[in-house]
Amino acid sequence: MKVAITSKGATLDSPVDPRFGRAPYVIIVDSDSQEFEALNNLENVNRLKGAGIHAATMISEKGAEVLMTGYCGPNAITTLNAANIKVVLEIGGTVKEAAELFREGNISYSDAANTEGHWV
């Protein structure tokens, strides 16, 4: 399964970025093989509006089935739900640690935003 994890850097050892739409990178990790791809999200970092919607579209196009992040606004949640992407919120640590939580099943899914959006 492909799991998208917001990140401050392009490696598994990078810290999780708590901002979904404005994280500089989103790491797509294959939960079975542990192979990963770093998606550059820098064009959304300074976007005035719609960063979460654009990021949600990007990860959907890469085949992600789950998103792990810290905070997600209502427009992004709506887009993610429409794309059938499950969302895990309030994640911290490194990307590698987040991927391990997923593998172990130590997560819970959310279908509601935990911020009003435009969280910087």
N, CA, C and O atoms as a DFTB+ gen file, in Angstrom:
480 C
 N C O
     1  1       0.842      -1.175       0.000
     2  2       0.000       0.000       0.000
     3  2       0.891       1.243       0.000
     4  3       1.919       1.274       0.676
     5  1       0.497       2.257      -0.753
     6  2       1.254       3.500      -0.792
     7  2       0.728       4.469       0.270
     8  3      -0.463       4.776       0.330
     9  1       1.660       4.937       1.102
    10  2       1.337       5.850       2.198
    11  2       2.082       7.163       1.959
    12  3       3.303       7.163       1.805
    13  1       1.357       8.274       1.927
    14  2       1.945       9.600       1.757
    15  2       2.183      10.207       3.134
    16  3       1.286      10.226       3.976
    17  1       3.412      10.709       3.358
    18  2       3.766      11.302       4.649
    19  2       4.385      12.668       4.380
    20  3       5.349      12.776       3.622
    21  1       3.837      13.707       4.996
    22  2       4.376      15.056       4.787
    23  2       5.736      15.172       5.457
    24  3       5.957      14.628       6.539
    25  1       6.650      15.891       4.801
    26  2       8.030      15.885       5.265
    27  2       8.717      17.228       5.050
    28  3       8.387      17.981       4.134
    29  1       9.682      17.502       5.922
    30  2      10.511      18.699       5.786
    31  2      11.700      18.463       4.863
    32  3      12.379      19.415       4.477
    33  1      11.961      17.213       4.506
    34  2      13.076      16.867       3.636
    35  2      12.709      15.726       2.715
    36  3      11.568      15.264       2.707
    37  1      13.690      15.267       1.928
    38  2      13.430      14.282       0.883
    39  2      13.863      12.862       1.239
    40  3      13.975      12.017       0.351
    41  1      14.112      12.580       2.536
    42  2      14.553      11.242       2.936
    43  2      13.654      10.678       4.031
    44  3      12.842      11.394       4.617
    45  1      13.812       9.395       4.293
    46  2      13.042       8.755       5.368
    47  2      13.438       9.268       6.745
    48  3      12.646       9.190       7.684
    49  1      14.652       9.791       6.876
    50  2      15.110      10.323       8.165
    51  2      14.683      11.771       8.391
    52  3      14.975      12.339       9.443
    53  1      14.004      12.369       7.434
    54  2      13.539      13.751       7.570
    55  2      12.399      13.828       8.579
    56  3      11.638      12.873       8.731
    57  1      12.280      14.969       9.273
    58  2      11.154      15.137      10.193
    59  2       9.833      15.263       9.428
    60  3       9.785      15.819       8.331
    61  1       8.779      14.743      10.024
    62  2       7.441      14.947       9.485
    63  2       7.129      16.431       9.565
    64  3       7.368      17.063      10.595
    65  1       6.599      16.988       8.492
    66  2       6.124      18.378       8.516
    67  2       4.648      18.323       8.885
    68  3       3.888      17.593       8.249
    69  1       4.223      19.081       9.898
    70  2       2.836      18.992      10.330
    71  2       1.837      19.621       9.361
    72  3       0.632      19.415       9.506
    73  1       2.311      20.377       8.382
    74  2       1.419      21.095       7.460
    75  2       1.222      20.267       6.199
    76  3       2.179      20.025       5.463
    77  1       0.008      19.834       5.943
    78  2      -0.211      19.001       4.768
    79  2       0.055      19.762       3.467
    80  3       0.981      19.414       2.734
    81  1      -0.716      20.764       3.176
    82  2      -0.599      21.451       1.889
    83  2       0.681      22.228       1.701
    84  3       1.114      22.446       0.569
    85  1       1.294      22.649       2.788
    86  2       2.469      23.517       2.698
    87  2       3.776      22.845       3.115
    88  3       4.789      23.519       3.299
    89  1       3.755      21.543       3.261
    90  2       4.998      20.803       3.527
    91  2       5.858      20.849       2.266
    92  3       5.329      20.678       1.167
    93  1       7.162      21.073       2.390
    94  2       7.999      21.149       1.192
    95  2       8.095      19.833       0.420
    96  3       8.346      19.838      -0.785
    97  1       7.897      18.712       1.105
    98  2       7.949      17.403       0.452
    99  2       6.832      16.518       0.980
   100  3       6.368      16.674       2.110
   101  1       6.419      15.598       0.146
   102  2       5.551      14.505       0.567
   103  2       6.265      13.231       0.130
   104  3       6.567      13.047      -1.049
   105  1       6.528      12.363       1.090
   106  2       7.221      11.110       0.807
   107  2       6.160      10.019       0.632
   108  3       5.332       9.802       1.516
   109  1       6.195       9.340      -0.510
   110  2       5.301       8.215      -0.757
   111  2       6.085       6.944      -0.427
   112  3       7.075       6.626      -1.086
   113  1       5.634       6.229       0.593
   114  2       6.318       5.018       1.047
   115  2       5.452       3.808       0.711
   116  3       4.255       3.796       0.998
   117  1       6.057       2.795       0.106
   118  2       5.368       1.535      -0.105
   119  2       5.478       0.748       1.202
   120  3       6.577       0.383       1.620
   121  1       4.357       0.492       1.834
   122  2       4.383      -0.128       3.173
   123  2       4.902      -1.562       3.146
   124  3       5.312      -2.081       4.185
   125  1       4.895      -2.207       1.996
   126  2       5.400      -3.578       1.909
   127  2       6.903      -3.611       1.638
   128  3       7.647      -4.286       2.349
   129  1       7.348      -2.891       0.624
   130  2       8.755      -2.960       0.206
   131  2       9.642      -1.921       0.882
   132  3      10.865      -2.057       0.864
   133  1       9.059      -0.903       1.469
   134  2       9.764       0.232       2.080
   135  2      10.465       1.123       1.050
   136  3      11.228       2.014       1.424
   137  1      10.216       0.892      -0.230
   138  2      10.721       1.810      -1.252
   139  2       9.952       3.110      -1.111
   140  3       8.800       3.117      -0.676
   141  1      10.602       4.226      -1.485
   142  2       9.928       5.505      -1.340
   143  2      10.276       6.443      -2.481
   144  3      11.280       6.282      -3.174
   145  1       9.403       7.432      -2.648
   146  2       9.603       8.487      -3.630
   147  2       9.309       9.810      -2.946
   148  3       8.273       9.964      -2.300
   149  1      10.219      10.763      -3.086
   150  2      10.023      12.094      -2.509
   151  2       9.393      12.996      -3.561
   152  3       9.968      13.211      -4.628
   153  1       8.211      13.521      -3.258
   154  2       7.530      14.444      -4.157
   155  2       7.820      15.867      -3.714
   156  3       7.616      16.219      -2.552
   157  1       8.291      16.672      -4.633
   158  2       8.574      18.071      -4.344
   159  2       7.255      18.836      -4.325
   160  3       6.540      18.870      -5.326
   161  1       6.936      19.445      -3.195
   162  2       5.703      20.204      -3.014
   163  2       5.996      21.694      -2.830
   164  3       5.142      22.437      -2.348
   165  1       7.191      22.132      -3.210
   166  2       7.611      23.516      -2.955
   167  2       6.733      24.548      -3.646
   168  3       6.614      25.670      -3.154
   169  1       6.119      24.206      -4.765
   170  2       5.260      25.178      -5.442
   171  2       4.036      25.520      -4.605
   172  3       3.438      26.580      -4.794
   173  1       3.652      24.640      -3.683
   174  2       2.495      24.906      -2.826
   175  2       2.843      25.652      -1.541
   176  3       1.951      26.195      -0.890
   177  1       4.104      25.690      -1.169
   178  2       4.503      26.276       0.115
   179  2       4.019      27.718       0.254
   180  3       3.529      28.103       1.315
   181  1       4.148      28.515      -0.799
   182  2       3.758      29.934      -0.730
   183  2       2.463      30.234      -1.462
   184  3       2.137      31.398      -1.693
   185  1       1.732      29.213      -1.825
   186  2       0.460      29.411      -2.534
   187  2      -0.513      30.137      -1.611
   188  3      -0.644      29.786      -0.438
   189  1      -1.187      31.141      -2.138
   190  2      -2.122      31.920      -1.336
   191  2      -3.322      31.078      -0.900
   192  3      -3.720      31.113       0.265
   193  1      -3.894      30.325      -1.834
   194  2      -5.054      29.489      -1.520
   195  2      -4.914      28.162      -2.249
   196  3      -4.232      28.074      -3.270
   197  1      -5.555      27.143      -1.724
   198  2      -5.658      25.872      -2.419
   199  2      -4.473      24.938      -2.304
   200  3      -4.393      23.959      -3.047
   201  1      -3.544      25.212      -1.390
   202  2      -2.355      24.356      -1.267
   203  2      -2.735      22.910      -0.937
   204  3      -2.184      21.975      -1.517
   205  1      -3.662      22.732      -0.020
   206  2      -4.079      21.386       0.369
   207  2      -4.777      20.642      -0.751
   208  3      -4.582      19.438      -0.920
   209  1      -5.588      21.353      -1.515
   210  2      -6.287      20.729      -2.636
   211  2      -5.281      20.263      -3.685
   212  3      -5.391      19.151      -4.202
   213  1      -4.303      21.109      -4.000
   214  2      -3.275      20.743      -4.976
   215  2      -2.424      19.566      -4.480
   216  3      -2.110      18.657      -5.248
   217  1      -2.057      19.587      -3.206
   218  2      -1.260      18.492      -2.646
   219  2      -2.063      17.189      -2.644
   220  3      -1.517      16.122      -2.924
   221  1      -3.359      17.276      -2.330
   222  2      -4.218      16.086      -2.334
   223  2      -4.301      15.490      -3.735
   224  3      -4.249      14.271      -3.900
   225  1      -4.427      16.342      -4.733
   226  2      -4.470      15.870      -6.116
   227  2      -3.159      15.193      -6.492
   228  3      -3.160      14.151      -7.148
   229  1      -2.042      15.785      -6.078
   230  2      -0.723      15.236      -6.387
   231  2      -0.560      13.823      -5.810
   232  3      -0.119      12.915      -6.514
   233  1      -0.912      13.640      -4.543
   234  2      -0.715      12.317      -3.937
   235  2      -1.710      11.296      -4.485
   236  3      -1.401      10.108      -4.567
   237  1      -2.898      11.758      -4.858
   238  2      -3.874      10.859      -5.470
   239  2      -3.350      10.352      -6.809
   240  3      -3.487       9.170      -7.122
   241  1      -2.754      11.236      -7.595
   242  2      -2.204      10.848      -8.895
   243  2      -1.041       9.860      -8.750
   244  3      -0.760       9.102      -9.678
   245  1      -0.371       9.860      -7.607
   246  2       0.726       8.921      -7.348
   247  2       0.234       7.602      -6.751
   248  3       1.032       6.700      -6.494
   249  1      -1.066       7.489      -6.533
   250  2      -1.630       6.229      -6.058
   251  2      -1.632       6.043      -4.553
   252  3      -1.817       4.925      -4.073
   253  1      -1.429       7.123      -3.791
   254  2      -1.460       7.003      -2.328
   255  2      -2.858       6.619      -1.858
   256  3      -3.863       7.128      -2.354
   257  1      -2.895       5.716      -0.897
   258  2      -4.170       5.289      -0.316
   259  2      -4.363       5.841       1.086
   260  3      -5.476       5.840       1.613
   261  1      -3.269       6.319       1.696
   262  2      -3.297       6.863       3.051
   263  2      -2.409       8.097       3.083
   264  3      -1.359       8.125       2.441
   265  1      -2.826       9.120       3.830
   266  2      -2.010      10.299       4.107
   267  2      -1.764      10.349       5.604
   268  3      -2.686      10.199       6.404
   269  1      -0.490      10.565       5.977
   270  2      -0.131      10.772       7.383
   271  2       0.481      12.162       7.489
   272  3       1.445      12.474       6.790
   273  1      -0.077      12.998       8.364
   274  2       0.372      14.373       8.520
   275  2      -0.001      14.868       9.912
   276  3      -0.588      14.137      10.710
   277  1       0.347      16.116      10.186
   278  2      -0.007      16.700      11.467
   279  2      -1.379      17.344      11.448
   280  3      -2.258      17.004      12.240
   281  1      -1.545      18.295      10.512
   282  2      -2.778      19.077      10.436
   283  2      -3.289      19.106       9.017
   284  3      -2.512      19.128       8.062
   285  1      -4.617      19.106       8.883
   286  2      -5.241      19.114       7.567
   287  2      -6.517      19.942       7.649
   288  3      -7.350      19.732       8.530
   289  1      -6.659      20.878       6.727
   290  2      -7.823      21.759       6.703
   291  2      -9.032      21.126       6.028
   292  3      -8.930      20.051       5.436
   293  1     -10.185      21.801       6.122
   294  2     -11.440      21.227       5.618
   295  2     -11.472      21.010       4.102
   296  3     -12.014      20.001       3.650
   297  1     -10.917      21.911       3.314
   298  2     -10.948      21.727       1.860
   299  2     -10.078      20.548       1.443
   300  3     -10.451      19.779       0.557
   301  1      -8.928      20.409       2.077
   302  2      -8.054      19.277       1.774
   303  2      -8.713      17.962       2.188
   304  3      -8.659      16.985       1.442
   305  1      -9.333      17.927       3.364
   306  2     -10.017      16.716       3.833
   307  2     -11.117      16.318       2.854
   308  3     -11.267      15.138       2.536
   309  1     -11.878      17.286       2.379
   310  2     -12.943      17.001       1.417
   311  2     -12.364      16.393       0.146
   312  3     -12.906      15.423      -0.385
   313  1     -11.266      16.961      -0.341
   314  2     -10.617      16.449      -1.549
   315  2     -10.064      15.044      -1.320
   316  3     -10.223      14.166      -2.167
   317  1      -9.418      14.833      -0.178
   318  2      -8.864      13.520       0.148
   319  2      -9.969      12.472       0.278
   320  3      -9.826      11.357      -0.222
   321  1     -11.062      12.823       0.941
   322  2     -12.187      11.892       1.078
   323  2     -12.769      11.538      -0.292
   324  3     -13.110      10.382      -0.542
   325  1     -12.884      12.531      -1.181
   326  2     -13.420      12.290      -2.522
   327  2     -12.516      11.342      -3.312
   328  3     -12.990      10.586      -4.160
   329  1     -11.207      11.388      -3.028
   330  2     -10.240      10.517      -3.703
   331  2     -10.068       9.175      -2.991
   332  3      -9.221       8.371      -3.380
   333  1     -10.863       8.932      -1.955
   334  2     -10.787       7.692      -1.162
   335  2      -9.420       7.493      -0.523
   336  3      -8.931       6.368      -0.419
   337  1      -8.807       8.595      -0.095
   338  2      -7.535       8.528       0.621
   339  2      -7.832       8.672       2.104
   340  3      -8.400       9.675       2.536
   341  1      -7.446       7.668       2.884
   342  2      -7.642       7.715       4.329
   343  2      -6.619       8.665       4.938
   344  3      -5.504       8.793       4.432
   345  1      -7.002       9.333       6.027
   346  2      -6.150      10.357       6.628
   347  2      -5.844      10.018       8.081
   348  3      -6.735       9.676       8.858
   349  1      -4.553      10.121       8.431
   350  2      -4.089       9.952       9.805
   351  2      -3.492      11.297      10.219
   352  3      -2.568      11.792       9.573
   353  1      -4.014      11.883      11.287
   354  2      -3.591      13.218      11.721
   355  2      -2.761      13.162      12.997
   356  3      -2.686      12.137      13.674
   357  1      -2.145      14.294      13.298
   358  2      -1.353      14.494      14.512
   359  2      -0.157      13.553      14.581
   360  3       0.166      13.008      15.637
   361  1       0.495      13.372      13.432
   362  2       1.689      12.539      13.326
   363  2       2.923      13.418      13.512
   364  3       2.955      14.548      13.026
   365  1       3.923      12.918      14.199
   366  2       5.186      13.630      14.384
   367  2       6.347      12.677      14.178
   368  3       6.176      11.601      13.606
   369  1       7.522      13.065      14.639
   370  2       8.714      12.229      14.500
   371  2       9.293      12.324      13.107
   372  3       9.166      13.350      12.439
   373  1       9.933      11.244      12.667
   374  2      10.506      11.201      11.330
   375  2       9.555      10.459      10.388
   376  3       8.613       9.797      10.823
   377  1       9.824      10.586       9.109
   378  2       9.032       9.862       8.114
   379  2       9.147       8.362       8.361
   380  3       8.154       7.639       8.284
   381  1      10.347       7.900       8.655
   382  2      10.567       6.473       8.929
   383  2       9.733       6.009      10.121
   384  3       9.133       4.935      10.074
   385  1       9.689       6.810      11.192
   386  2       8.894       6.461      12.375
   387  2       7.398       6.433      12.055
   388  3       6.669       5.568      12.540
   389  1       6.952       7.381      11.241
   390  2       5.538       7.405      10.843
   391  2       5.190       6.167      10.027
   392  3       4.140       5.558      10.231
   393  1       6.080       5.794       9.096
   394  2       5.857       4.592       8.290
   395  2       5.796       3.346       9.167
   396  3       5.010       2.435       8.908
   397  1       6.623       3.309      10.198
   398  2       6.619       2.170      11.126
   399  2       5.302       2.109      11.910
   400  3       4.755       1.026      12.119
   401  1       4.793       3.268      12.343
   402  2       3.486       3.293      13.023
   403  2       2.420       2.694      12.126
   404  3       1.571       1.927      12.581
   405  1       2.469       3.046      10.851
   406  2       1.489       2.506       9.909
   407  2       1.626       0.992       9.803
   408  3       0.633       0.269       9.890
   409  1       2.845       0.513       9.617
   410  2       3.077      -0.937       9.482
   411  2       2.593      -1.700      10.700
   412  3       2.053      -2.800      10.586
   413  1       2.794      -1.102      11.872
   414  2       2.382      -1.764      13.121
   415  2       0.886      -1.646      13.377
   416  3       0.351      -2.333      14.247
   417  1       0.208      -0.785      12.634
   418  2      -1.225      -0.583      12.839
   419  2      -1.544       0.329      14.005
   420  3      -2.677       0.344      14.486
   421  1      -0.557       1.095      14.471
   422  2      -0.749       1.997      15.613
   423  2      -1.235       3.369      15.153
   424  3      -0.628       4.394      15.463
   425  1      -2.334       3.369      14.414
   426  2      -2.878       4.602      13.856
   427  2      -4.387       4.581      13.971
   428  3      -4.993       3.532      14.183
   429  1      -4.980       5.741      13.830
   430  2      -6.432       5.822      13.696
   431  2      -6.736       6.845      12.618
   432  3      -6.059       7.866      12.498
   433  1      -7.750       6.560      11.847
   434  2      -8.115       7.411      10.724
   435  2      -9.092       8.493      11.159
   436  3      -9.855       8.327      12.110
   437  1      -9.045       9.604      10.433
   438  2      -9.937      10.724      10.706
   439  2     -10.599      11.147       9.406
   440  3      -9.983      11.085       8.342
   441  1     -11.846      11.575       9.487
   442  2     -12.504      12.098       8.289
   443  2     -12.880      13.566       8.460
   444  3     -13.648      14.118       7.673
   445  1     -12.326      14.192       9.504
   446  2     -12.608      15.599       9.766
   447  2     -11.312      16.394       9.894
   448  3     -10.292      15.878      10.352
   449  1     -11.372      17.644       9.486
   450  2     -10.211      18.538       9.595
   451  2      -9.876      18.774      11.061
   452  3     -10.752      18.719      11.924
   453  1      -8.588      19.040      11.338
   454  2      -8.192      19.391      12.700
   455  2      -7.573      20.791      12.751
   456  3      -6.903      21.150      13.720
   457  1      -7.809      21.574      11.695
   458  2      -7.434      22.983      11.650
   459  2      -8.376      23.669      10.673
   460  3      -9.006      23.015       9.842
   461  1      -8.470      24.980      10.776
   462  2      -9.360      25.715       9.891
   463  2      -8.784      25.923       8.500
   464  3      -9.485      26.397       7.606
   465  1      -7.542      25.584       8.309
   466  2      -6.903      25.788       7.021
   467  2      -5.973      26.966       7.084
   468  3      -6.000      27.743       8.039
   469  1      -5.141      27.103       6.060
   470  2      -4.137      28.166       5.989
   471  2      -3.239      28.178       7.208
   472  3      -2.772      29.235       7.633
   473  1      -2.992      26.988       7.781
   474  2      -2.118      26.866       8.956
   475  2      -0.692      26.982       8.497
   476  3      -0.251      26.223       7.634
   477  1       0.030      27.907       9.053
   478  2       1.429      28.115       8.633
   479  2       2.343      27.897       9.809
   480  3       3.561      28.021       9.675
